[in-house]
Amino acid sequence: MNPLSTCGLAFLLPLICLNGVAAHAESGESQQPALSCLAEAIYFETRGTGDEGGLAVAHVILNRQKNPEFPSTICGVVNDGCQFSYRCDGEPEILKNATERDRAFRIARLVLPGTSPDPTDGALFFHSKSLEPGWFATRQRIGEIGGNVFYR
């Protein structure tokens, strides 16, 4: 049984739900909301973009956290309105795909200490390269990584 696909049934298993992410209580992830929030965003925003895409989006979240125009916590950034489209689609945030979930948590653990290089060079925004830039066109374009376009 995939424990993360049963977030709504957490009372049946030794799980804790945090921002739609269920984690084994003994793993320590339940005590690290920033890790769960970051992994959730990586999971939903970067599936199919590879590790490079996941690292880039994770750094955008960290860059926002450090910028006074955004909330000062990882969870605050991830939950800030509809900044991330998956947060406003009306669907529950359940990390069903075990491979992608593991990748998201691995990337989050790598990026959270703040020691991995930022491939986005300080980007605060991104969108899929399949979309028109819209208002992003007013921002400084940094480049493409893993199927997304990044801006300052």
Phi and psi in radians as a Rosetta constraint file:
Dihedral C 1 N 2 CA 2 C 2 CIRCULARHARMONIC -1.446 0.35
Dihedral N 2 CA 2 C 2 N 3 CIRCULARHARMONIC 1.860 0.35
Dihedral C 2 N 3 CA 3 C 3 CIRCULARHARMONIC -1.096 0.35
Dihedral N 3 CA 3 C 3 N 4 CIRCULARHARMONIC -0.481 0.35
Dihedral C 3 N 4 CA 4 C 4 CIRCULARHARMONIC -1.404 0.35
Dihedral N 4 CA 4 C 4 N 5 CIRCULARHARMONIC -0.237 0.35
Dihedral C 4 N 5 CA 5 C 5 CIRCULARHARMONIC -1.518 0.35
Dihedral N 5 CA 5 C 5 N 6 CIRCULARHARMONIC 0.020 0.35
Dihedral C 5 N 6 CA 6 C 6 CIRCULARHARMONIC -2.040 0.35
Dihedral N 6 CA 6 C 6 N 7 CIRCULARHARMONIC 0.499 0.35
Dihedral C 6 N 7 CA 7 C 7 CIRCULARHARMONIC -0.921 0.35
Dihedral N 7 CA 7 C 7 N 8 CIRCULARHARMONIC -0.665 0.35
Dihedral C 7 N 8 CA 8 C 8 CIRCULARHARMONIC -1.233 0.35
Dihedral N 8 CA 8 C 8 N 9 CIRCULARHARMONIC -0.269 0.35
Dihedral C 8 N 9 CA 9 C 9 CIRCULARHARMONIC -1.936 0.35
Dihedral N 9 CA 9 C 9 N 10 CIRCULARHARMONIC 0.495 0.35
Dihedral C 9 N 10 CA 10 C 10 CIRCULARHARMONIC -1.015 0.35
Dihedral N 10 CA 10 C 10 N 11 CIRCULARHARMONIC -0.466 0.35
Dihedral C 10 N 11 CA 11 C 11 CIRCULARHARMONIC -1.137 0.35
Dihedral N 11 CA 11 C 11 N 12 CIRCULARHARMONIC -0.287 0.35
Dihedral C 11 N 12 CA 12 C 12 CIRCULARHARMONIC -1.545 0.35
Dihedral N 12 CA 12 C 12 N 13 CIRCULARHARMONIC -0.298 0.35
Dihedral C 12 N 13 CA 13 C 13 CIRCULARHARMONIC -2.267 0.35
Dihedral N 13 CA 13 C 13 N 14 CIRCULARHARMONIC 2.819 0.35
Dihedral C 13 N 14 CA 14 C 14 CIRCULARHARMONIC -1.337 0.35
Dihedral N 14 CA 14 C 14 N 15 CIRCULARHARMONIC 1.119 0.35
Dihedral C 14 N 15 CA 15 C 15 CIRCULARHARMONIC -2.137 0.35
Dihedral N 15 CA 15 C 15 N 16 CIRCULARHARMONIC 2.786 0.35
Dihedral C 15 N 16 CA 16 C 16 CIRCULARHARMONIC -2.235 0.35
Dihedral N 16 CA 16 C 16 N 17 CIRCULARHARMONIC 2.352 0.35
Dihedral C 16 N 17 CA 17 C 17 CIRCULARHARMONIC -1.714 0.35
Dihedral N 17 CA 17 C 17 N 18 CIRCULARHARMONIC 2.221 0.35
Dihedral C 17 N 18 CA 18 C 18 CIRCULARHARMONIC -2.271 0.35
Dihedral N 18 CA 18 C 18 N 19 CIRCULARHARMONIC 2.027 0.35
Dihedral C 18 N 19 CA 19 C 19 CIRCULARHARMONIC 0.868 0.35
Dihedral N 19 CA 19 C 19 N 20 CIRCULARHARMONIC 0.686 0.35
Dihedral C 19 N 20 CA 20 C 20 CIRCULARHARMONIC 1.460 0.35
Dihedral N 20 CA 20 C 20 N 21 CIRCULARHARMONIC -0.029 0.35
Dihedral C 20 N 21 CA 21 C 21 CIRCULARHARMONIC -1.868 0.35
Dihedral N 21 CA 21 C 21 N 22 CIRCULARHARMONIC 2.149 0.35
Dihedral C 21 N 22 CA 22 C 22 CIRCULARHARMONIC -1.661 0.35
Dihedral N 22 CA 22 C 22 N 23 CIRCULARHARMONIC 2.447 0.35
Dihedral C 22 N 23 CA 23 C 23 CIRCULARHARMONIC -2.376 0.35
Dihedral N 23 CA 23 C 23 N 24 CIRCULARHARMONIC 2.567 0.35
Dihedral C 23 N 24 CA 24 C 24 CIRCULARHARMONIC -1.057 0.35
Dihedral N 24 CA 24 C 24 N 25 CIRCULARHARMONIC 2.276 0.35
Dihedral C 24 N 25 CA 25 C 25 CIRCULARHARMONIC -1.030 0.35
Dihedral N 25 CA 25 C 25 N 26 CIRCULARHARMONIC -0.613 0.35
Dihedral C 25 N 26 CA 26 C 26 CIRCULARHARMONIC -1.398 0.35
Dihedral N 26 CA 26 C 26 N 27 CIRCULARHARMONIC -0.159 0.35
Dihedral C 26 N 27 CA 27 C 27 CIRCULARHARMONIC -1.365 0.35
Dihedral N 27 CA 27 C 27 N 28 CIRCULARHARMONIC -0.280 0.35
Dihedral C 27 N 28 CA 28 C 28 CIRCULARHARMONIC 1.579 0.35
Dihedral N 28 CA 28 C 28 N 29 CIRCULARHARMONIC -0.304 0.35
Dihedral C 28 N 29 CA 29 C 29 CIRCULARHARMONIC -1.129 0.35
Dihedral N 29 CA 29 C 29 N 30 CIRCULARHARMONIC -0.523 0.35
Dihedral C 29 N 30 CA 30 C 30 CIRCULARHARMONIC -1.160 0.35
Dihedral N 30 CA 30 C 30 N 31 CIRCULARHARMONIC -0.366 0.35
Dihedral C 30 N 31 CA 31 C 31 CIRCULARHARMONIC -1.657 0.35
Dihedral N 31 CA 31 C 31 N 32 CIRCULARHARMONIC 0.102 0.35
Dihedral C 31 N 32 CA 32 C 32 CIRCULARHARMONIC -2.209 0.35
Dihedral N 32 CA 32 C 32 N 33 CIRCULARHARMONIC 1.384 0.35
Dihedral C 32 N 33 CA 33 C 33 CIRCULARHARMONIC -0.991 0.35
Dihedral N 33 CA 33 C 33 N 34 CIRCULARHARMONIC -0.631 0.35
Dihedral C 33 N 34 CA 34 C 34 CIRCULARHARMONIC -1.059 0.35
Dihedral N 34 CA 34 C 34 N 35 CIRCULARHARMONIC -0.727 0.35
Dihedral C 34 N 35 CA 35 C 35 CIRCULARHARMONIC -1.082 0.35
Dihedral N 35 CA 35 C 35 N 36 CIRCULARHARMONIC -0.817 0.35
Dihedral C 35 N 36 CA 36 C 36 CIRCULARHARMONIC -1.119 0.35
Dihedral N 36 CA 36 C 36 N 37 CIRCULARHARMONIC -0.755 0.35
Dihedral C 36 N 37 CA 37 C 37 CIRCULARHARMONIC -1.135 0.35
Dihedral N 37 CA 37 C 37 N 38 CIRCULARHARMONIC -0.773 0.35
Dihedral C 37 N 38 CA 38 C 38 CIRCULARHARMONIC -1.140 0.35
Dihedral N 38 CA 38 C 38 N 39 CIRCULARHARMONIC -0.778 0.35
Dihedral C 38 N 39 CA 39 C 39 CIRCULARHARMONIC -1.083 0.35
Dihedral N 39 CA 39 C 39 N 40 CIRCULARHARMONIC -0.691 0.35
Dihedral C 39 N 40 CA 40 C 40 CIRCULARHARMONIC -1.046 0.35
Dihedral N 40 CA 40 C 40 N 41 CIRCULARHARMONIC -0.826 0.35
Dihedral C 40 N 41 CA 41 C 41 CIRCULARHARMONIC -1.127 0.35
Dihedral N 41 CA 41 C 41 N 42 CIRCULARHARMONIC -0.738 0.35
Dihedral C 41 N 42 CA 42 C 42 CIRCULARHARMONIC -1.058 0.35
Dihedral N 42 CA 42 C 42 N 43 CIRCULARHARMONIC -0.792 0.35
Dihedral C 42 N 43 CA 43 C 43 CIRCULARHARMONIC -0.996 0.35
Dihedral N 43 CA 43 C 43 N 44 CIRCULARHARMONIC -0.920 0.35
Dihedral C 43 N 44 CA 44 C 44 CIRCULARHARMONIC -1.390 0.35
Dihedral N 44 CA 44 C 44 N 45 CIRCULARHARMONIC -0.509 0.35
Dihedral C 44 N 45 CA 45 C 45 CIRCULARHARMONIC -1.609 0.35
Dihedral N 45 CA 45 C 45 N 46 CIRCULARHARMONIC -0.248 0.35
Dihedral C 45 N 46 CA 46 C 46 CIRCULARHARMONIC -2.274 0.35
Dihedral N 46 CA 46 C 46 N 47 CIRCULARHARMONIC 0.207 0.35
Dihedral C 46 N 47 CA 47 C 47 CIRCULARHARMONIC -1.019 0.35
Dihedral N 47 CA 47 C 47 N 48 CIRCULARHARMONIC 2.278 0.35
Dihedral C 47 N 48 CA 48 C 48 CIRCULARHARMONIC 1.506 0.35
Dihedral N 48 CA 48 C 48 N 49 CIRCULARHARMONIC 0.011 0.35
Dihedral C 48 N 49 CA 49 C 49 CIRCULARHARMONIC -1.802 0.35
Dihedral N 49 CA 49 C 49 N 50 CIRCULARHARMONIC 0.012 0.35
Dihedral C 49 N 50 CA 50 C 50 CIRCULARHARMONIC 1.317 0.35
Dihedral N 50 CA 50 C 50 N 51 CIRCULARHARMONIC 3.097 0.35
Dihedral C 50 N 51 CA 51 C 51 CIRCULARHARMONIC -1.093 0.35
Dihedral N 51 CA 51 C 51 N 52 CIRCULARHARMONIC -0.667 0.35
Dihedral C 51 N 52 CA 52 C 52 CIRCULARHARMONIC -1.036 0.35
Dihedral N 52 CA 52 C 52 N 53 CIRCULARHARMONIC -0.764 0.35
Dihedral C 52 N 53 CA 53 C 53 CIRCULARHARMONIC -1.135 0.35
Dihedral N 53 CA 53 C 53 N 54 CIRCULARHARMONIC -0.701 0.35
Dihedral C 53 N 54 CA 54 C 54 CIRCULARHARMONIC -1.120 0.35
Dihedral N 54 CA 54 C 54 N 55 CIRCULARHARMONIC -0.770 0.35
Dihedral C 54 N 55 CA 55 C 55 CIRCULARHARMONIC -1.079 0.35
Dihedral N 55 CA 55 C 55 N 56 CIRCULARHARMONIC -0.727 0.35
Dihedral C 55 N 56 CA 56 C 56 CIRCULARHARMONIC -1.121 0.35
Dihedral N 56 CA 56 C 56 N 57 CIRCULARHARMONIC -0.816 0.35
Dihedral C 56 N 57 CA 57 C 57 CIRCULARHARMONIC -1.148 0.35
Dihedral N 57 CA 57 C 57 N 58 CIRCULARHARMONIC -0.687 0.35
Dihedral C 57 N 58 CA 58 C 58 CIRCULARHARMONIC -1.036 0.35
Dihedral N 58 CA 58 C 58 N 59 CIRCULARHARMONIC -0.695 0.35
Dihedral C 58 N 59 CA 59 C 59 CIRCULARHARMONIC -1.208 0.35
Dihedral N 59 CA 59 C 59 N 60 CIRCULARHARMONIC -0.582 0.35
Dihedral C 59 N 60 CA 60 C 60 CIRCULARHARMONIC -1.055 0.35
Dihedral N 60 CA 60 C 60 N 61 CIRCULARHARMONIC -0.737 0.35
Dihedral C 60 N 61 CA 61 C 61 CIRCULARHARMONIC -1.113 0.35
Dihedral N 61 CA 61 C 61 N 62 CIRCULARHARMONIC -0.781 0.35
Dihedral C 61 N 62 CA 62 C 62 CIRCULARHARMONIC -1.121 0.35
Dihedral N 62 CA 62 C 62 N 63 CIRCULARHARMONIC -0.682 0.35
Dihedral C 62 N 63 CA 63 C 63 CIRCULARHARMONIC -1.094 0.35
Dihedral N 63 CA 63 C 63 N 64 CIRCULARHARMONIC -0.704 0.35
Dihedral C 63 N 64 CA 64 C 64 CIRCULARHARMONIC -1.136 0.35
Dihedral N 64 CA 64 C 64 N 65 CIRCULARHARMONIC -0.721 0.35
Dihedral C 64 N 65 CA 65 C 65 CIRCULARHARMONIC -1.011 0.35
Dihedral N 65 CA 65 C 65 N 66 CIRCULARHARMONIC -0.602 0.35
Dihedral C 65 N 66 CA 66 C 66 CIRCULARHARMONIC -1.465 0.35
Dihedral N 66 CA 66 C 66 N 67 CIRCULARHARMONIC -0.202 0.35
Dihedral C 66 N 67 CA 67 C 67 CIRCULARHARMONIC -1.641 0.35
Dihedral N 67 CA 67 C 67 N 68 CIRCULARHARMONIC 2.270 0.35
Dihedral C 67 N 68 CA 68 C 68 CIRCULARHARMONIC -1.134 0.35
Dihedral N 68 CA 68 C 68 N 69 CIRCULARHARMONIC -0.206 0.35
Dihedral C 68 N 69 CA 69 C 69 CIRCULARHARMONIC -1.402 0.35
Dihedral N 69 CA 69 C 69 N 70 CIRCULARHARMONIC -0.103 0.35
Dihedral C 69 N 70 CA 70 C 70 CIRCULARHARMONIC -2.195 0.35
Dihedral N 70 CA 70 C 70 N 71 CIRCULARHARMONIC 2.896 0.35
Dihedral C 70 N 71 CA 71 C 71 CIRCULARHARMONIC -0.996 0.35
Dihedral N 71 CA 71 C 71 N 72 CIRCULARHARMONIC 2.718 0.35
Dihedral C 71 N 72 CA 72 C 72 CIRCULARHARMONIC -1.615 0.35
Dihedral N 72 CA 72 C 72 N 73 CIRCULARHARMONIC 0.083 0.35
Dihedral C 72 N 73 CA 73 C 73 CIRCULARHARMONIC -2.174 0.35
Dihedral N 73 CA 73 C 73 N 74 CIRCULARHARMONIC 2.746 0.35
Dihedral C 73 N 74 CA 74 C 74 CIRCULARHARMONIC -1.026 0.35
Dihedral N 74 CA 74 C 74 N 75 CIRCULARHARMONIC -0.848 0.35
Dihedral C 74 N 75 CA 75 C 75 CIRCULARHARMONIC -1.119 0.35
Dihedral N 75 CA 75 C 75 N 76 CIRCULARHARMONIC -0.644 0.35
Dihedral C 75 N 76 CA 76 C 76 CIRCULARHARMONIC -1.065 0.35
Dihedral N 76 CA 76 C 76 N 77 CIRCULARHARMONIC -0.746 0.35
Dihedral C 76 N 77 CA 77 C 77 CIRCULARHARMONIC -1.126 0.35
Dihedral N 77 CA 77 C 77 N 78 CIRCULARHARMONIC -0.841 0.35
Dihedral C 77 N 78 CA 78 C 78 CIRCULARHARMONIC -1.114 0.35
Dihedral N 78 CA 78 C 78 N 79 CIRCULARHARMONIC -0.640 0.35
Dihedral C 78 N 79 CA 79 C 79 CIRCULARHARMONIC -1.627 0.35
Dihedral N 79 CA 79 C 79 N 80 CIRCULARHARMONIC 0.155 0.35
Dihedral C 79 N 80 CA 80 C 80 CIRCULARHARMONIC -1.322 0.35
Dihedral N 80 CA 80 C 80 N 81 CIRCULARHARMONIC 1.639 0.35
Dihedral C 80 N 81 CA 81 C 81 CIRCULARHARMONIC 0.986 0.35
Dihedral N 81 CA 81 C 81 N 82 CIRCULARHARMONIC -2.350 0.35
Dihedral C 81 N 82 CA 82 C 82 CIRCULARHARMONIC -1.918 0.35
Dihedral N 82 CA 82 C 82 N 83 CIRCULARHARMONIC 0.648 0.35
Dihedral C 82 N 83 CA 83 C 83 CIRCULARHARMONIC -1.031 0.35
Dihedral N 83 CA 83 C 83 N 84 CIRCULARHARMONIC -0.583 0.35
Dihedral C 83 N 84 CA 84 C 84 CIRCULARHARMONIC -2.033 0.35
Dihedral N 84 CA 84 C 84 N 85 CIRCULARHARMONIC 2.097 0.35
Dihedral C 84 N 85 CA 85 C 85 CIRCULARHARMONIC -1.005 0.35
Dihedral N 85 CA 85 C 85 N 86 CIRCULARHARMONIC -0.573 0.35
Dihedral C 85 N 86 CA 86 C 86 CIRCULARHARMONIC -1.115 0.35
Dihedral N 86 CA 86 C 86 N 87 CIRCULARHARMONIC -0.395 0.35
Dihedral C 86 N 87 CA 87 C 87 CIRCULARHARMONIC -1.301 0.35
Dihedral N 87 CA 87 C 87 N 88 CIRCULARHARMONIC -0.219 0.35
Dihedral C 87 N 88 CA 88 C 88 CIRCULARHARMONIC -2.171 0.35
Dihedral N 88 CA 88 C 88 N 89 CIRCULARHARMONIC 0.357 0.35
Dihedral C 88 N 89 CA 89 C 89 CIRCULARHARMONIC -1.612 0.35
Dihedral N 89 CA 89 C 89 N 90 CIRCULARHARMONIC -0.016 0.35
Dihedral C 89 N 90 CA 90 C 90 CIRCULARHARMONIC 1.405 0.35
Dihedral N 90 CA 90 C 90 N 91 CIRCULARHARMONIC -0.009 0.35
Dihedral C 90 N 91 CA 91 C 91 CIRCULARHARMONIC -1.697 0.35
Dihedral N 91 CA 91 C 91 N 92 CIRCULARHARMONIC 2.578 0.35
Dihedral C 91 N 92 CA 92 C 92 CIRCULARHARMONIC -1.199 0.35
Dihedral N 92 CA 92 C 92 N 93 CIRCULARHARMONIC 2.579 0.35
Dihedral C 92 N 93 CA 93 C 93 CIRCULARHARMONIC -1.513 0.35
Dihedral N 93 CA 93 C 93 N 94 CIRCULARHARMONIC 1.457 0.35
Dihedral C 93 N 94 CA 94 C 94 CIRCULARHARMONIC -1.983 0.35
Dihedral N 94 CA 94 C 94 N 95 CIRCULARHARMONIC 2.147 0.35
Dihedral C 94 N 95 CA 95 C 95 CIRCULARHARMONIC -1.522 0.35
Dihedral N 95 CA 95 C 95 N 96 CIRCULARHARMONIC 1.495 0.35
Dihedral C 95 N 96 CA 96 C 96 CIRCULARHARMONIC -1.373 0.35
Dihedral N 96 CA 96 C 96 N 97 CIRCULARHARMONIC -0.645 0.35
Dihedral C 96 N 97 CA 97 C 97 CIRCULARHARMONIC -1.443 0.35
Dihedral N 97 CA 97 C 97 N 98 CIRCULARHARMONIC 1.937 0.35
Dihedral C 97 N 98 CA 98 C 98 CIRCULARHARMONIC -1.068 0.35
Dihedral N 98 CA 98 C 98 N 99 CIRCULARHARMONIC -0.696 0.35
Dihedral C 98 N 99 CA 99 C 99 CIRCULARHARMONIC -1.130 0.35
Dihedral N 99 CA 99 C 99 N 100 CIRCULARHARMONIC -0.826 0.35
Dihedral C 99 N 100 CA 100 C 100 CIRCULARHARMONIC -1.180 0.35
Dihedral N 100 CA 100 C 100 N 101 CIRCULARHARMONIC -0.648 0.35
Dihedral C 100 N 101 CA 101 C 101 CIRCULARHARMONIC -1.091 0.35
Dihedral N 101 CA 101 C 101 N 102 CIRCULARHARMONIC -0.804 0.35
Dihedral C 101 N 102 CA 102 C 102 CIRCULARHARMONIC -1.092 0.35
Dihedral N 102 CA 102 C 102 N 103 CIRCULARHARMONIC -0.711 0.35
Dihedral C 102 N 103 CA 103 C 103 CIRCULARHARMONIC -1.079 0.35
Dihedral N 103 CA 103 C 103 N 104 CIRCULARHARMONIC -0.784 0.35
Dihedral C 103 N 104 CA 104 C 104 CIRCULARHARMONIC -1.080 0.35
Dihedral N 104 CA 104 C 104 N 105 CIRCULARHARMONIC -0.779 0.35
Dihedral C 104 N 105 CA 105 C 105 CIRCULARHARMONIC -1.187 0.35
Dihedral N 105 CA 105 C 105 N 106 CIRCULARHARMONIC -0.643 0.35
Dihedral C 105 N 106 CA 106 C 106 CIRCULARHARMONIC -1.088 0.35
Dihedral N 106 CA 106 C 106 N 107 CIRCULARHARMONIC -0.785 0.35
Dihedral C 106 N 107 CA 107 C 107 CIRCULARHARMONIC -1.152 0.35
Dihedral N 107 CA 107 C 107 N 108 CIRCULARHARMONIC -0.743 0.35
Dihedral C 107 N 108 CA 108 C 108 CIRCULARHARMONIC -1.048 0.35
Dihedral N 108 CA 108 C 108 N 109 CIRCULARHARMONIC -0.746 0.35
Dihedral C 108 N 109 CA 109 C 109 CIRCULARHARMONIC -1.127 0.35
Dihedral N 109 CA 109 C 109 N 110 CIRCULARHARMONIC -0.580 0.35
Dihedral C 109 N 110 CA 110 C 110 CIRCULARHARMONIC -1.241 0.35
Dihedral N 110 CA 110 C 110 N 111 CIRCULARHARMONIC -0.691 0.35
Dihedral C 110 N 111 CA 111 C 111 CIRCULARHARMONIC -1.498 0.35
Dihedral N 111 CA 111 C 111 N 112 CIRCULARHARMONIC -0.606 0.35
Dihedral C 111 N 112 CA 112 C 112 CIRCULARHARMONIC -0.956 0.35
Dihedral N 112 CA 112 C 112 N 113 CIRCULARHARMONIC -0.672 0.35
Dihedral C 112 N 113 CA 113 C 113 CIRCULARHARMONIC -1.122 0.35
Dihedral N 113 CA 113 C 113 N 114 CIRCULARHARMONIC -0.236 0.35
Dihedral C 113 N 114 CA 114 C 114 CIRCULARHARMONIC 1.398 0.35
Dihedral N 114 CA 114 C 114 N 115 CIRCULARHARMONIC 0.302 0.35
Dihedral C 114 N 115 CA 115 C 115 CIRCULARHARMONIC -1.838 0.35
Dihedral N 115 CA 115 C 115 N 116 CIRCULARHARMONIC -0.162 0.35
Dihedral C 115 N 116 CA 116 C 116 CIRCULARHARMONIC -1.474 0.35
Dihedral N 116 CA 116 C 116 N 117 CIRCULARHARMONIC 2.494 0.35
Dihedral C 116 N 117 CA 117 C 117 CIRCULARHARMONIC -1.095 0.35
Dihedral N 117 CA 117 C 117 N 118 CIRCULARHARMONIC 2.526 0.35
Dihedral C 117 N 118 CA 118 C 118 CIRCULARHARMONIC -1.543 0.35
Dihedral N 118 CA 118 C 118 N 119 CIRCULARHARMONIC 1.849 0.35
Dihedral C 118 N 119 CA 119 C 119 CIRCULARHARMONIC -1.231 0.35
Dihedral N 119 CA 119 C 119 N 120 CIRCULARHARMONIC -0.177 0.35
Dihedral C 119 N 120 CA 120 C 120 CIRCULARHARMONIC -1.656 0.35
Dihedral N 120 CA 120 C 120 N 121 CIRCULARHARMONIC -0.076 0.35
Dihedral C 120 N 121 CA 121 C 121 CIRCULARHARMONIC 0.954 0.35
Dihedral N 121 CA 121 C 121 N 122 CIRCULARHARMONIC 0.775 0.35
Dihedral C 121 N 122 CA 122 C 122 CIRCULARHARMONIC 1.539 0.35
Dihedral N 122 CA 122 C 122 N 123 CIRCULARHARMONIC 0.305 0.35
Dihedral C 122 N 123 CA 123 C 123 CIRCULARHARMONIC -1.053 0.35
Dihedral N 123 CA 123 C 123 N 124 CIRCULARHARMONIC 2.542 0.35
Dihedral C 123 N 124 CA 124 C 124 CIRCULARHARMONIC -1.998 0.35
Dihedral N 124 CA 124 C 124 N 125 CIRCULARHARMONIC -0.225 0.35
Dihedral C 124 N 125 CA 125 C 125 CIRCULARHARMONIC -2.442 0.35
Dihedral N 125 CA 125 C 125 N 126 CIRCULARHARMONIC 2.730 0.35
Dihedral C 125 N 126 CA 126 C 126 CIRCULARHARMONIC -2.755 0.35
Dihedral N 126 CA 126 C 126 N 127 CIRCULARHARMONIC 2.806 0.35
Dihedral C 126 N 127 CA 127 C 127 CIRCULARHARMONIC -2.651 0.35
Dihedral N 127 CA 127 C 127 N 128 CIRCULARHARMONIC 2.807 0.35
Dihedral C 127 N 128 CA 128 C 128 CIRCULARHARMONIC -1.084 0.35
Dihedral N 128 CA 128 C 128 N 129 CIRCULARHARMONIC 2.429 0.35
Dihedral C 128 N 129 CA 129 C 129 CIRCULARHARMONIC -1.192 0.35
Dihedral N 129 CA 129 C 129 N 130 CIRCULARHARMONIC -0.186 0.35
Dihedral C 129 N 130 CA 130 C 130 CIRCULARHARMONIC -1.398 0.35
Dihedral N 130 CA 130 C 130 N 131 CIRCULARHARMONIC -0.164 0.35
Dihedral C 130 N 131 CA 131 C 131 CIRCULARHARMONIC -1.733 0.35
Dihedral N 131 CA 131 C 131 N 132 CIRCULARHARMONIC 2.722 0.35
Dihedral C 131 N 132 CA 132 C 132 CIRCULARHARMONIC -1.248 0.35
Dihedral N 132 CA 132 C 132 N 133 CIRCULARHARMONIC 2.546 0.35
Dihedral C 132 N 133 CA 133 C 133 CIRCULARHARMONIC -1.177 0.35
Dihedral N 133 CA 133 C 133 N 134 CIRCULARHARMONIC -0.436 0.35
Dihedral C 133 N 134 CA 134 C 134 CIRCULARHARMONIC 0.908 0.35
Dihedral N 134 CA 134 C 134 N 135 CIRCULARHARMONIC -2.329 0.35
Dihedral C 134 N 135 CA 135 C 135 CIRCULARHARMONIC -1.162 0.35
Dihedral N 135 CA 135 C 135 N 136 CIRCULARHARMONIC -0.306 0.35
Dihedral C 135 N 136 CA 136 C 136 CIRCULARHARMONIC -1.043 0.35
Dihedral N 136 CA 136 C 136 N 137 CIRCULARHARMONIC -0.470 0.35
Dihedral C 136 N 137 CA 137 C 137 CIRCULARHARMONIC -1.048 0.35
Dihedral N 137 CA 137 C 137 N 138 CIRCULARHARMONIC -0.313 0.35
Dihedral C 137 N 138 CA 138 C 138 CIRCULARHARMONIC -1.445 0.35
Dihedral N 138 CA 138 C 138 N 139 CIRCULARHARMONIC -0.149 0.35
Dihedral C 138 N 139 CA 139 C 139 CIRCULARHARMONIC -1.698 0.35
Dihedral N 139 CA 139 C 139 N 140 CIRCULARHARMONIC 2.838 0.35
Dihedral C 139 N 140 CA 140 C 140 CIRCULARHARMONIC -1.294 0.35
Dihedral N 140 CA 140 C 140 N 141 CIRCULARHARMONIC 2.075 0.35
Dihedral C 140 N 141 CA 141 C 141 CIRCULARHARMONIC -1.367 0.35
Dihedral N 141 CA 141 C 141 N 142 CIRCULARHARMONIC 2.291 0.35
Dihedral C 141 N 142 CA 142 C 142 CIRCULARHARMONIC -1.722 0.35
Dihedral N 142 CA 142 C 142 N 143 CIRCULARHARMONIC -0.704 0.35
Dihedral C 142 N 143 CA 143 C 143 CIRCULARHARMONIC 2.670 0.35
Dihedral N 143 CA 143 C 143 N 144 CIRCULARHARMONIC -3.028 0.35
Dihedral C 143 N 144 CA 144 C 144 CIRCULARHARMONIC -1.931 0.35
Dihedral N 144 CA 144 C 144 N 145 CIRCULARHARMONIC 2.390 0.35
Dihedral C 144 N 145 CA 145 C 145 CIRCULARHARMONIC -2.482 0.35
Dihedral N 145 CA 145 C 145 N 146 CIRCULARHARMONIC 2.174 0.35
Dihedral C 145 N 146 CA 146 C 146 CIRCULARHARMONIC 0.988 0.35
Dihedral N 146 CA 146 C 146 N 147 CIRCULARHARMONIC 0.596 0.35
Dihedral C 146 N 147 CA 147 C 147 CIRCULARHARMONIC 1.563 0.35
Dihedral N 147 CA 147 C 147 N 148 CIRCULARHARMONIC 0.045 0.35
Dihedral C 147 N 148 CA 148 C 148 CIRCULARHARMONIC -2.072 0.35
Dihedral N 148 CA 148 C 148 N 149 CIRCULARHARMONIC 2.688 0.35
Dihedral C 148 N 149 CA 149 C 149 CIRCULARHARMONIC -1.860 0.35
Dihedral N 149 CA 149 C 149 N 150 CIRCULARHARMONIC 2.349 0.35
Dihedral C 149 N 150 CA 150 C 150 CIRCULARHARMONIC -2.007 0.35
Dihedral N 150 CA 150 C 150 N 151 CIRCULARHARMONIC 2.535 0.35
Dihedral C 150 N 151 CA 151 C 151 CIRCULARHARMONIC -2.408 0.35
Dihedral N 151 CA 151 C 151 N 152 CIRCULARHARMONIC 2.680 0.35
